[in-house]
Structures are given as structure tokens and as C-alpha cells.
């Protein structure tokens, strides 16, 4: 299992994980859900105490990935399989993203 912290404007909002069978789970931290001033990270993942599950990387996170030639270069330089979306997300979304969300790998 691989897990990442999901930060919204530098504050931990929740966690994203990929199970050994390839399925994904996203859940918000309880404190984030209970704070009415904190927004959801995106419209497709509204604040909820229940975890979201998907057989595929959630579209919100998939759209954070590089495309085309940029993806090829990043995968080659970091030795990541182009089909390893979670690995690619961990390598490209930890610092400089277009939106307010960053993804930080959690060490096992």
C-alpha cells in the first residue's frame, strides 16, 4: 500500500492511498470535515467522514498529472512506469502545482 498526505494550501486535508490490488481510497481528516471554514479539495470529492473508493485514480488527482511529452520525460528521468499514476502523482505534485492542492508521500 502507498499513501500520501493531501494538503490544501499547506494544511493537511486528508489522505490518498493505493492498495496492493490497485484500488484507490481518499478520506478527509475528521478535523477538516468538522471545520466549516475548510472547503472540500474539489467539487467531485465533497467533505465527508466516509472514505471515497475507486478502481481508478480519482479524476481530480489524474488531472494533476503531466501529459504527452512532459509525462514521458518525467517518467524517464524518475524511472516511473507511465501507467503508474500514483507514483507519477507523488513525484510531480509535491511542490509546485497549479491549484491549492499538493500531494506528499507518507513514509511507511
C-alpha positions as CSV (number, residue, x, y, z in Angstrom):
1,X,0.0,0.0,0.0
2,X,1.2,3.5,-0.8
3,X,-0.2,6.5,1.0
4,X,0.1,10.3,0.5
5,X,-1.0,13.3,2.6
6,X,-3.2,15.7,0.7
7,X,-2.5,19.3,1.6
8,X,-4.8,22.2,0.8
9,X,-3.0,25.5,0.9
10,X,-0.3,23.8,3.1
11,X,-2.7,22.3,5.6
12,X,-3.4,18.6,5.8
13,X,-6.9,17.9,4.5
14,X,-6.8,14.1,4.1
15,X,-5.0,11.1,2.7
16,X,-4.9,9.3,-0.6
17,X,-3.8,5.7,-0.8
18,X,-3.5,2.9,-3.3
19,X,-4.0,-0.7,-2.1
20,X,-1.8,-3.5,-3.3
21,X,-4.7,-4.6,-5.6
22,X,-4.5,-1.2,-7.3
23,X,-7.7,0.4,-5.9
24,X,-7.7,3.9,-4.5
25,X,-9.1,5.5,-1.4
26,X,-9.4,9.1,-0.4
27,X,-10.6,10.3,3.0
28,X,-10.7,13.6,4.7
29,X,-9.3,14.2,8.2
30,X,-12.0,14.4,10.8
31,X,-10.9,17.9,11.9
32,X,-11.1,19.1,8.3
33,X,-14.6,17.9,7.8
34,X,-15.8,19.3,11.1
35,X,-14.3,22.8,10.4
36,X,-17.0,24.7,8.5
37,X,-14.4,27.2,7.3
38,X,-12.4,24.5,5.4
39,X,-13.6,23.8,1.9
40,X,-13.6,20.5,0.1
41,X,-10.5,19.9,-2.0
42,X,-12.7,19.7,-5.1
43,X,-16.3,19.6,-6.2
44,X,-16.2,15.9,-7.0
45,X,-15.0,15.0,-3.5
46,X,-17.3,16.8,-1.1
47,X,-16.4,16.8,2.6
48,X,-17.5,13.6,4.2
49,X,-16.3,11.4,7.1
50,X,-16.8,8.3,4.9
51,X,-13.9,7.3,2.6
52,X,-14.2,7.5,-1.2
53,X,-13.2,4.4,-3.1
54,X,-12.3,3.9,-6.8
55,X,-10.8,1.3,-9.0
56,X,-9.1,4.2,-10.9
57,X,-7.2,7.3,-9.8
58,X,-9.8,9.9,-8.9
59,X,-10.2,12.3,-11.9
60,X,-9.3,15.3,-9.7
61,X,-5.9,13.7,-9.0
62,X,-5.5,12.3,-12.5
63,X,-5.8,15.9,-13.9
64,X,-2.9,17.0,-11.8
65,X,-0.6,14.7,-13.9
66,X,1.7,15.9,-16.7
67,X,0.6,14.9,-20.2
68,X,2.3,14.0,-23.5
69,X,6.0,14.6,-23.9
70,X,6.2,16.1,-20.4
71,X,4.9,12.8,-18.9
72,X,7.4,10.8,-21.0
73,X,10.3,13.0,-19.8
74,X,9.2,12.9,-16.1
75,X,8.7,9.1,-16.2
76,X,12.1,8.5,-17.9
77,X,14.0,10.8,-15.6
78,X,12.4,9.4,-12.4
79,X,12.3,5.8,-13.7
80,X,8.5,5.6,-13.3
81,X,6.3,3.4,-15.5
82,X,3.9,5.7,-17.5
83,X,1.0,3.6,-16.2
84,X,1.9,4.2,-12.5
85,X,-0.3,7.2,-12.0
86,X,0.1,7.2,-8.2
87,X,3.9,7.1,-8.5
88,X,3.8,9.9,-11.0
89,X,1.4,11.9,-8.8
90,X,3.8,11.5,-5.9
91,X,6.8,12.8,-7.9
92,X,5.1,15.7,-9.6
93,X,2.6,17.1,-7.2
94,X,4.6,17.8,-4.0
95,X,5.7,21.4,-4.6
96,X,4.6,23.5,-7.5
97,X,1.1,22.7,-8.6
98,X,-1.4,24.9,-10.4
99,X,-4.1,24.7,-7.7
100,X,-4.2,24.8,-3.9
101,X,-3.6,21.0,-3.5
102,X,-0.2,19.3,-3.1
103,X,0.5,15.6,-2.6
104,X,3.2,14.5,-0.2
105,X,4.3,10.9,0.1
106,X,3.9,9.3,3.6
107,X,6.8,7.1,4.6
108,X,5.9,3.6,5.6
